Each structure stands twice: as C-alpha cells, then as structure tokens.
C-alpha cells in the first residue's frame, strides 16, 4: 500500500486543492487509468466476490497477462 495514502485524507472535490490532490486528480483522470478502474469496478460489482481483494489481485494479474500477450503478438 502506498505510504502516501491515509484514511483521513480528503479525496472529495470539496476538499482542499493541495498540489498532491491536484497531482492525484490528474493521474486518475488519464484515459488508461479511468478505463482500468471502470472495468475492474464493473467486473467486481457484477461478480460480487466474497473476497474483494483476492478478486482484484486475480483481475490485475489477468489484465497484465492479457496486455503482455497483446504486446507479444504485435511484435
């Protein structure tokens, strides 16, 4: 887990617009990040796993394998 994350951090639009917040917002709004988060969230909500963290770990592993396979096929 990130050493920057804190349960008390304000992550809402109404929160303080610190440089860290702005940087996080810019990164989160990148198209590839948005697409991954949307796909992961949609799959998790549809599957309703008993172990959400385990589901996310497996999902990310599969996504990385698929990306690697696409890259290898393209070369």
C-alpha positions as CSV (number, residue, x, y, z in Angstrom):
1,X,0.0,0.0,0.0
2,X,1.1,3.5,-0.8
3,X,2.9,5.3,2.0
4,X,1.1,8.4,0.8
5,X,-2.4,7.0,1.5
6,X,-4.2,8.0,4.7
7,X,-7.7,7.1,5.9
8,X,-8.1,10.7,6.9
9,X,-7.1,12.2,3.6
10,X,-9.8,14.3,1.9
11,X,-10.3,12.9,-1.6
12,X,-13.5,14.8,-2.5
13,X,-13.9,17.7,-4.8
14,X,-14.9,19.9,-1.9
15,X,-11.6,19.1,-0.2
16,X,-8.5,21.3,-0.2
17,X,-6.9,21.6,-3.6
18,X,-3.3,20.8,-2.5
19,X,-0.6,20.1,-5.0
20,X,-0.8,16.4,-4.0
21,X,-4.5,16.4,-4.6
22,X,-4.2,18.0,-8.0
23,X,-1.5,15.6,-9.0
24,X,-3.6,12.6,-7.9
25,X,-6.6,14.0,-9.8
26,X,-4.6,14.5,-13.0
27,X,-3.4,10.9,-12.8
28,X,-6.8,9.5,-12.0
29,X,-8.3,11.3,-15.0
30,X,-5.9,9.7,-17.5
31,X,-7.9,7.7,-20.0
32,X,-6.0,4.4,-19.5
33,X,-6.4,4.7,-15.7
34,X,-10.1,5.5,-16.0
35,X,-10.6,2.6,-18.3
36,X,-8.9,0.1,-16.0
37,X,-10.7,1.4,-12.9
38,X,-14.1,1.3,-14.7
39,X,-13.5,-2.3,-16.0
40,X,-12.3,-3.5,-12.6
41,X,-15.2,-1.9,-10.7
42,X,-17.8,-3.2,-13.2
43,X,-16.4,-6.7,-13.1
44,X,-16.3,-6.7,-9.3
45,X,-19.8,-5.3,-8.9
46,X,-21.1,-7.9,-11.3
47,X,-19.3,-10.8,-9.7
48,X,-19.9,-9.7,-6.1
49,X,-16.9,-11.7,-4.8
50,X,-16.7,-12.8,-1.2
51,X,-13.0,-11.7,-1.2
52,X,-12.8,-8.4,-3.0
53,X,-9.1,-8.0,-2.5
54,X,-8.4,-11.5,-3.8
55,X,-10.7,-10.8,-6.8
56,X,-8.8,-7.6,-7.5
57,X,-5.4,-9.3,-7.3
58,X,-6.5,-12.0,-9.7
59,X,-8.2,-9.4,-12.0
60,X,-5.0,-7.3,-12.2
61,X,-2.9,-10.4,-12.8
62,X,-5.1,-11.5,-15.7
63,X,-5.1,-7.9,-17.1
64,X,-1.3,-7.8,-17.1
65,X,-1.2,-11.2,-18.8
66,X,-3.6,-10.0,-21.5
67,X,-1.6,-6.8,-22.0
68,X,1.6,-8.9,-22.3
69,X,0.1,-11.3,-24.8
70,X,-1.2,-8.4,-26.9
71,X,2.3,-6.8,-26.8
72,X,4.0,-10.1,-27.8
73,X,1.6,-10.7,-30.7
74,X,2.2,-7.2,-32.0
75,X,6.0,-7.7,-32.2
